[in-house]
Amino acid sequence: MKRLKNLLAGVLAAIMTLSIGFAAFAEGEGSITVNGTTPGKKYEIYKIFDLTLSDDDAAAYTIDADWESFFFNADGSKTEAGIAYLLDAQPAGGELNQIVHNGTVYYMNITESNIAAFANTAHAYTAVVEPDASKTAEADTTSVTFTGIPLGYYLVLPVDATEPGTGYGSICSLTNASPDGIINMKGEYPTIDKEVDDQDVEVGQTVRWEVTGKVPDTTGYEQFVWKLHDTMSAGLTFGNSIATTNFVVKFDDTVIIDSTHPTASHDSLVFGNNGFVLTMDMTKYQAYVGQQITVSYTAVVNDDAVCNYTHNDAWLEYGHDPDDGLESTPHIDVPVYSSRIIVDKYGDNNEDNKLEGAKFALYKLGENGEKLYYKYTAATTDEGAKVEWIPANADGSVPEGATIVTTDSNGSASFVGLESGIYYLQETEAPEGYNLLTEPVQITVLAPTEDENGNQVGISLTKPINNNSGSILPETGGIGTKLFYVVGAVLLVGSAVMLVVRRRVGYDR
């Protein structure tokens, strides 16, 4: 979008040139060089006043035909701009230049003190006037030059630039004394940023994204399109309505669109292809200029996110003339990732001896150190897959409902859809002929890692676990141990009895 800049050094020079007097002026051509341009962006110039020669070769300013209605109404009376900038009389001690319109002399009240206001007012008028023919140029570098243009008084604007409060247009006066003007400007353009509340996720988790920008100042345009796109990969399940996606648009704290605030007739919101397109006409929201736009929405992580690149890609198109094509911001991709633990079960310290039939549960410790066991629910036609954590039984044992995985013929079993953290593998049943593990196996999942394309994905962590075959000594509480305890106790009691008997015999003697 176009927006005007407070006067730079070159503008002051232009004002001084205007106040020199007409005798030094003559018809001709000049150039305007615009520095600080953005490559690939367009710039326009508008000629407000023409510099002409009268019959007696005196130089004079006239109002360019396209700008007559900027200063005068159809009945010949002055507009607000005409009242402010074309005075009927020279102020006391003033040195304002004259301008003649329809035989009446006026005084051009454009000075150092008000030129910024003049430029802003002129900028608004560009909504109803086209730039001078062939006076639109696209910058290849950080500078662009308009050449072969008639002498006169010009407004220079970057097309579709928009950043309220910074300003970035300028005024340039070309005379025969100074036919080559220089303007320094830096146009700023709509941008977006994007964040997610959690990238390291579990299957079934609901994740919220926020895209932010600013409400642009659309001065000078009858329409200004702000078109936000977002697409998601298969690892995210996105809804098809405002309600199912928890979709909200705010300007600062004011809700513009949500489930109770329908989209306005001049805007549109379309869901599809696991994403959405939000189109808004920002000329309708000028009461909110400069406020932060926040677009928030949710999606649910599904099985396809496990150890795959799961992206959420957003970009913005913008501009005042959709028929001529819209500008586009760089794409912003804020992915999520989910991990898995793979059990690699083998026997007798031989990694080639894969064991089938070993059963495992998985748990983690809660905030208070309590055991929470992994529960996985597979997807159905109505519900997506999800991971939950359920508390252990009162005695610390595996609760009913916890997921128990069993190793296959390759000795493999998996727990999927995990975020990073510390987990414990608990063997609940050993393969036939092998001893059950007496302690849980701690395992740490650290996400993310990178795939072959350098994308961040969840980690797939394989944990080798050995089982030994054969018998082991009975543990505490077994019959063998109890027998040892009984025999030992009997011997101790017998020894004590013998000791007491002997002492008594000694005393009797």
GUKOLVO-719472 format. One line per 8 residues: number of its first residue (from 1); their letters; for each residue z, y, x of C-alpha. Coordinates in nm, 2 decimals. Each point is the difference from the previous one (the first is absolute). Layout:
NUM> A> Z,Y,X; ...;
! end
This chain:
1> MKRLKNLL> 0.00,0.00,0.00; -0.05,0.36,0.11; 0.29,0.22,0.07; 0.02,0.33,0.19; 0.17,0.09,0.31; 0.20,0.31,0.09; -0.19,0.24,0.22; -0.07,-0.11,0.35;
9> AGVLAAIM> -0.09,0.23,0.29; -0.37,-0.01,-0.08; 0.07,0.13,-0.36; 0.17,0.30,0.13; -0.30,0.08,0.21; -0.21,-0.04,-0.31; 0.21,0.26,-0.19; -0.02,0.24,0.28;
17> TLSIGFAA> -0.38,-0.04,0.00; -0.01,0.08,-0.37; 0.19,0.32,0.05; -0.23,0.13,0.27; -0.24,0.16,-0.24; -0.35,-0.09,-0.11; -0.20,0.19,0.26; 0.03,-0.28,0.26;
25> FAEGEGSI> -0.12,-0.27,-0.24; -0.35,-0.14,-0.05; -0.17,-0.29,-0.16; -0.05,-0.32,0.21; 0.13,-0.35,0.05; 0.31,-0.14,0.17; 0.21,-0.31,0.03; 0.34,-0.13,-0.08;
33> TVNGTTPG> 0.17,-0.26,0.23; 0.29,-0.19,-0.16; 0.24,-0.15,0.25; 0.26,-0.27,-0.07; -0.22,-0.20,-0.23; 0.05,-0.36,-0.08; -0.29,-0.23,0.09; -0.18,-0.14,-0.31;
41> KKYEIYKI> 0.14,0.27,-0.23; -0.21,0.27,-0.17; 0.03,0.37,0.02; -0.14,0.27,-0.23; -0.06,0.38,0.03; -0.02,0.24,-0.29; -0.15,0.36,0.03; 0.21,0.24,-0.21;
49> FDLTLSDD> -0.16,0.33,0.12; -0.35,0.06,0.12; -0.07,0.24,0.28; -0.32,0.21,-0.09; -0.19,0.31,0.11; -0.06,0.29,-0.24; -0.33,0.20,-0.01; 0.14,0.24,0.26;
57> DAAAYTID> 0.08,-0.30,0.23; 0.38,0.04,-0.07; 0.19,-0.33,0.00; 0.18,-0.09,-0.32; 0.19,-0.29,-0.16; -0.09,-0.13,-0.34; 0.16,-0.28,-0.20; -0.19,-0.33,0.04;
65> ADWESFFF> -0.16,-0.10,-0.34; 0.21,-0.32,-0.02; 0.32,0.20,0.03; -0.06,0.28,-0.25; 0.21,-0.18,-0.26; 0.28,-0.03,0.25; 0.05,0.38,0.00; -0.15,0.10,-0.34;
73> NADGSKTE> 0.01,-0.13,-0.36; -0.32,-0.03,-0.21; 0.08,0.34,-0.16; 0.02,0.17,0.33; 0.38,0.03,0.01; 0.18,-0.13,0.31; 0.16,-0.34,0.03; 0.34,-0.04,0.15;
81> AGIAYLLD> -0.17,-0.05,0.34; -0.21,0.31,-0.06; 0.31,0.21,-0.08; 0.18,-0.12,0.31; -0.28,0.02,0.25; -0.25,0.27,-0.12; 0.18,0.33,-0.04; -0.14,0.29,-0.19;
89> AQPAGGEL> 0.11,0.26,0.25; 0.08,0.01,0.37; 0.38,-0.01,0.06; 0.15,0.30,0.16; -0.06,-0.03,0.37; -0.20,-0.32,-0.05; -0.31,-0.11,0.18; -0.12,-0.26,-0.24;
97> NQIVHNGT> -0.38,-0.08,0.00; -0.21,0.09,-0.30; -0.19,-0.24,-0.21; -0.24,0.09,-0.28; -0.04,-0.22,-0.31; -0.23,0.10,-0.29; 0.00,0.36,0.13; 0.38,0.04,0.02;
105> VYYMNITE> 0.17,0.04,0.34; 0.31,-0.21,0.06; 0.23,-0.04,0.31; 0.04,-0.34,0.15; 0.38,-0.06,0.00; 0.00,-0.29,0.25; 0.25,0.07,0.27; 0.23,-0.19,0.24;
113> SNIAAFAN> 0.28,0.00,-0.25; -0.20,-0.17,-0.29; -0.28,-0.19,0.16; 0.18,-0.33,-0.03; 0.06,0.06,-0.37; -0.37,0.10,-0.04; -0.11,-0.32,0.17; 0.21,-0.22,-0.23;
121> TAHAYTAV> -0.13,0.18,-0.31; -0.36,-0.04,0.13; 0.07,-0.36,0.07; 0.09,-0.07,-0.37; -0.32,0.16,-0.11; -0.21,-0.25,0.21; 0.06,-0.25,-0.29; -0.28,0.18,-0.19;
129> VEPDASKT> -0.23,0.10,0.28; -0.21,-0.21,0.24; 0.01,0.06,0.37; -0.30,0.18,0.15; -0.31,-0.22,0.01; 0.00,-0.22,0.30; 0.34,0.14,0.10; 0.18,-0.33,0.00;
137> AEADTTSV> 0.04,-0.19,0.33; 0.17,-0.32,0.11; 0.19,0.02,0.33; -0.10,-0.25,0.27; 0.28,0.12,0.23; 0.29,0.24,-0.02; -0.24,0.29,-0.04; -0.29,0.09,-0.23;
145> TFTGIPLG> -0.23,0.30,0.00; -0.20,0.16,-0.28; -0.30,0.19,0.15; -0.27,0.22,-0.14; 0.21,0.14,-0.28; -0.03,0.35,-0.15; 0.25,0.26,0.11; 0.28,0.05,-0.25;
153> YYLVLPVD> 0.35,-0.08,-0.09; 0.08,-0.38,-0.02; 0.26,-0.24,-0.13; 0.01,-0.33,0.21; 0.15,-0.32,-0.15; 0.05,-0.36,0.10; -0.12,-0.22,-0.29; 0.27,-0.21,-0.17;
161> ATEPGTGY> 0.27,0.10,0.24; 0.34,0.01,-0.16; 0.35,0.06,0.12; 0.21,0.25,-0.20; 0.18,0.27,0.19; -0.20,-0.03,0.33; -0.31,0.19,-0.10; -0.33,-0.04,0.19;
169> GSICSLTN> -0.29,0.22,-0.12; -0.10,0.32,0.16; -0.21,0.32,-0.03; -0.27,0.10,0.24; -0.21,0.32,0.01; -0.34,0.01,0.17; -0.15,0.33,0.10; -0.26,0.11,0.24;
177> ASPDGIIN> 0.28,0.11,0.23; 0.16,-0.34,-0.03; -0.25,-0.25,-0.14; 0.17,-0.31,0.13; 0.33,-0.09,-0.16; 0.26,-0.25,0.11; 0.25,-0.16,-0.23; 0.28,-0.23,0.10;
185> MKGEYPTI> 0.12,-0.23,-0.27; 0.15,-0.35,-0.04; -0.07,-0.16,-0.33; 0.25,-0.26,-0.12; -0.10,-0.27,-0.24; 0.17,-0.24,-0.24; 0.18,-0.29,0.16; 0.22,-0.28,-0.11;
193> DKEVDDQD> 0.28,-0.21,0.15; 0.12,-0.34,-0.11; 0.33,-0.20,0.04; 0.14,-0.32,-0.13; 0.37,-0.08,-0.07; -0.02,-0.33,0.18; -0.27,-0.16,0.22; 0.19,-0.31,0.10;
201> VEVGQTVR> 0.02,-0.19,-0.33; 0.07,-0.32,-0.19; -0.23,-0.16,-0.25; 0.08,0.12,-0.35; 0.13,0.33,0.13; -0.11,0.32,-0.18; -0.11,0.27,0.25; -0.05,0.37,-0.07;
209> WEVTGKVP> -0.24,0.23,0.17; -0.02,0.38,0.00; -0.30,0.21,0.07; 0.07,0.37,0.06; -0.21,0.31,0.03; 0.01,0.36,-0.12; -0.13,0.18,-0.31; -0.29,0.21,0.14;
217> DTTGYEQF> -0.07,0.36,-0.08; -0.33,-0.01,-0.18; -0.08,0.37,0.01; -0.37,0.05,-0.02; -0.09,-0.32,-0.18; -0.06,-0.10,-0.36; 0.08,-0.36,0.08; 0.17,-0.17,0.30;
225> VWKLHDTM> 0.01,-0.38,0.00; 0.29,-0.19,0.16; -0.09,-0.37,-0.01; 0.25,-0.25,0.14; -0.11,-0.36,0.06; 0.22,-0.30,0.08; -0.10,-0.37,0.05; 0.22,-0.30,0.08;
233> SAGLTFGN> -0.08,-0.34,0.15; 0.07,-0.33,-0.16; 0.36,-0.02,0.13; 0.10,0.26,-0.25; 0.00,-0.03,-0.37; -0.07,0.34,-0.16; 0.02,0.06,-0.37; -0.26,0.14,-0.23;
241> SIATTNFV> 0.19,0.28,-0.17; 0.24,0.29,0.06; 0.29,-0.22,-0.13; -0.07,-0.31,0.21; -0.05,0.20,0.32; 0.29,0.24,-0.06; -0.25,0.27,0.06; 0.13,0.36,0.03;
249> VKFDDTVI> -0.16,0.33,0.11; 0.23,0.29,0.07; -0.04,0.36,0.13; 0.33,0.06,0.17; 0.24,-0.12,-0.26; -0.23,0.05,-0.30; -0.14,-0.32,-0.15; -0.37,0.04,-0.07;
257> IDSTHPTA> -0.10,-0.36,-0.08; 0.22,-0.30,-0.08; 0.04,-0.25,-0.28; 0.13,0.28,-0.23; -0.24,0.27,0.13; -0.36,-0.10,-0.07; -0.29,0.11,0.22; -0.14,0.34,-0.10;
265> SHDSLVFG> -0.35,0.03,-0.14; -0.12,0.16,0.32; 0.13,-0.28,0.22; -0.05,-0.37,0.01; 0.19,-0.31,0.12; -0.20,-0.33,0.03; 0.15,-0.33,0.10; -0.21,-0.28,0.14;
273> NNGFVLTM> -0.09,-0.21,0.31; 0.37,-0.04,0.08; 0.03,0.38,0.04; -0.06,0.33,-0.18; -0.19,0.33,0.01; 0.18,0.32,-0.11; -0.22,0.30,-0.06; 0.15,0.34,-0.06;
281> DMTKYQAY> -0.15,0.35,-0.05; 0.23,0.22,0.21; -0.12,0.32,-0.16; 0.21,-0.10,-0.30; 0.32,-0.02,0.21; 0.01,0.34,0.17; 0.35,0.07,-0.12; 0.11,-0.27,0.25;
289> VGQQITVS> -0.19,0.13,0.31; 0.17,-0.11,0.32; 0.22,-0.26,-0.16; 0.01,-0.36,0.13; -0.21,-0.25,-0.19; 0.17,-0.34,-0.01; -0.19,-0.30,-0.14; 0.22,-0.31,-0.01;
297> YTAVVNDD> -0.07,-0.35,-0.11; 0.11,-0.37,0.05; -0.15,-0.34,0.07; 0.15,-0.34,0.03; -0.03,-0.21,0.32; -0.16,-0.34,-0.06; -0.07,-0.32,0.21; -0.32,0.15,0.15;
305> AVCNYTHN> 0.21,0.24,0.20; 0.17,-0.27,0.21; -0.13,0.03,0.35; -0.31,0.19,-0.12; -0.10,0.36,0.04; 0.10,0.16,-0.33; -0.13,0.35,-0.02; 0.04,0.29,-0.24;
313> DAWLEYGH> -0.28,0.25,0.08; 0.00,0.36,-0.14; -0.24,0.29,0.05; -0.07,0.33,-0.17; -0.33,0.16,-0.11; 0.00,0.37,-0.08; -0.23,0.29,-0.06; -0.12,0.27,-0.25;
321> DPDDGLES> -0.35,-0.15,-0.06; 0.00,-0.38,-0.08; -0.38,0.02,-0.06; -0.04,0.11,0.36; 0.23,-0.27,0.14; 0.37,0.00,0.07; 0.18,0.01,0.34; 0.21,-0.29,0.10;
329> TPHIDVPV> 0.32,-0.04,0.20; 0.06,-0.28,0.25; 0.12,-0.33,-0.16; 0.37,-0.07,0.03; 0.10,-0.36,0.00; 0.37,-0.09,-0.04; 0.02,-0.38,0.01; 0.29,-0.24,-0.08;
337> YSSRIIVD> 0.06,-0.33,0.16; 0.20,-0.32,-0.07; 0.10,-0.29,0.22; 0.06,-0.38,-0.01; 0.21,-0.26,0.18; -0.16,-0.33,0.08; 0.22,-0.30,0.08; -0.14,-0.23,0.27;
345> KYGDNNED> 0.20,-0.32,-0.03; -0.02,-0.27,0.27; 0.22,-0.29,0.12; 0.17,-0.12,0.31; -0.10,0.30,0.21; -0.36,-0.10,-0.03; -0.20,0.29,-0.15; -0.29,-0.24,-0.08;
353> NKLEGAKF> 0.23,-0.21,-0.21; -0.03,0.20,-0.32; 0.26,-0.08,-0.27; -0.08,-0.01,-0.37; 0.26,0.03,-0.27; 0.25,0.24,0.16; 0.14,0.24,-0.26; 0.11,0.36,0.07;
361> ALYKLGEN> 0.15,0.29,-0.18; -0.01,0.36,0.13; 0.27,0.25,-0.03; 0.10,0.35,0.14; 0.32,0.19,0.00; 0.07,0.27,-0.24; 0.17,0.34,0.07; 0.34,-0.16,-0.03;
369> GEKLYYKY> -0.09,-0.31,0.20; -0.06,-0.22,-0.30; -0.27,-0.27,0.00; -0.31,0.08,-0.21; -0.25,-0.28,-0.04; -0.38,0.04,-0.03; -0.16,-0.07,-0.34; -0.37,0.01,-0.03;
377> TAATTDEG> -0.18,0.01,-0.34; -0.37,-0.07,0.00; -0.24,0.22,-0.18; -0.10,-0.08,-0.36; -0.27,0.14,-0.22; 0.25,0.25,-0.13; 0.22,0.07,0.30; -0.06,0.05,0.37;
385> AKVEWIPA> 0.18,-0.20,0.27; 0.33,0.13,0.12; 0.28,-0.06,0.25; 0.37,0.03,-0.12; 0.33,-0.05,0.18; 0.28,-0.19,-0.19; 0.36,-0.04,0.11; 0.14,-0.32,0.14;
393> NADGSVPE> 0.24,-0.22,-0.19; 0.37,0.09,0.02; 0.04,-0.26,0.28; -0.30,0.15,0.19; -0.24,-0.29,-0.09; -0.36,0.04,-0.11; -0.01,0.13,-0.36; -0.21,-0.15,-0.27;
401> GATIVTTD> -0.33,0.18,-0.03; -0.04,0.06,0.38; -0.34,-0.10,0.13; 0.01,-0.31,0.21; -0.31,-0.06,0.21; -0.10,-0.35,0.13; -0.20,-0.06,0.32; -0.34,-0.16,-0.04;
409> SNGSASFV> -0.16,-0.27,0.22; -0.06,0.27,0.27; 0.37,0.08,0.00; -0.07,0.34,-0.16; 0.15,0.20,-0.28; 0.01,0.37,-0.07; 0.20,0.28,-0.15; -0.23,0.29,-0.09;
417> GLESGIYY> 0.02,0.36,-0.11; 0.28,0.12,0.23; 0.08,0.34,0.14; 0.13,0.02,0.35; 0.36,-0.10,0.07; 0.23,-0.28,0.11; -0.02,-0.33,-0.20; 0.16,-0.35,0.02;
425> LQETEAPE> -0.18,-0.33,-0.05; 0.24,-0.26,-0.15; -0.11,-0.36,0.01; 0.11,-0.16,-0.33; -0.15,-0.34,0.06; -0.12,-0.17,0.32; -0.30,-0.24,0.02; 0.10,-0.36,-0.04;
433> GYNLLTEP> 0.14,-0.14,0.33; 0.08,0.34,0.14; 0.33,0.20,0.01; 0.05,0.31,-0.21; 0.05,0.32,0.19; 0.36,0.10,0.00; -0.06,0.37,0.05; -0.25,0.25,-0.16;
441> VQITVLAP> -0.28,0.13,0.23; -0.01,0.37,0.03; -0.34,0.17,0.01; -0.10,0.37,0.03; -0.31,0.13,-0.17; -0.13,0.32,0.16; -0.30,0.16,-0.18; -0.27,0.11,0.04;
449> TEDENGNQ> -0.25,-0.15,0.24; -0.37,0.07,0.03; -0.30,-0.20,-0.12; -0.33,-0.03,0.19; -0.11,0.34,-0.12; 0.31,0.18,0.11; 0.14,0.03,-0.35; 0.38,-0.04,-0.06;
457> VGISLTKP> 0.08,-0.32,-0.19; 0.31,-0.20,-0.07; 0.11,-0.24,0.27; -0.05,-0.38,-0.04; 0.29,-0.15,0.19; 0.01,-0.37,0.08; 0.34,-0.15,0.08; 0.01,-0.34,0.18;
465> INNNSGSI> 0.29,-0.22,-0.12; 0.10,-0.33,0.15; 0.17,-0.30,-0.16; 0.15,-0.29,0.18; -0.01,-0.36,-0.12; 0.26,-0.27,0.03; 0.37,-0.02,-0.09; 0.26,0.25,0.11;
473> LPETGGIG> 0.38,-0.03,0.01; 0.16,0.05,-0.34; 0.10,0.36,-0.05; 0.35,0.12,-0.11; 0.10,-0.18,-0.32; -0.20,-0.32,0.07; 0.16,-0.35,-0.03; -0.02,-0.06,0.38;
481> TKLFYVVG> 0.19,0.32,0.07; 0.25,-0.07,-0.27; 0.06,-0.35,0.15; 0.08,0.15,0.34; 0.24,0.24,-0.16; 0.18,-0.28,-0.19; 0.03,-0.23,0.31; 0.12,0.29,0.21;
489> AVLLVGSA> 0.26,0.10,-0.26; 0.13,-0.36,-0.02; 0.04,-0.02,0.38; 0.18,0.33,0.01; 0.24,-0.11,-0.27; 0.06,-0.34,0.17; 0.07,0.17,0.33; 0.25,0.23,-0.17;
497> VMLVVRRR> 0.18,-0.29,-0.17; 0.03,-0.20,0.33; 0.14,0.30,0.17; 0.27,0.05,-0.26; 0.09,-0.38,0.00; 0.04,-0.01,0.38; 0.23,0.31,0.00; 0.22,-0.15,-0.27;
505> VGYDR> 0.02,-0.33,0.20; 0.11,0.19,0.30; 0.27,0.18,-0.18; 0.14,-0.33,-0.14; 0.06,-0.13,0.34;
! end
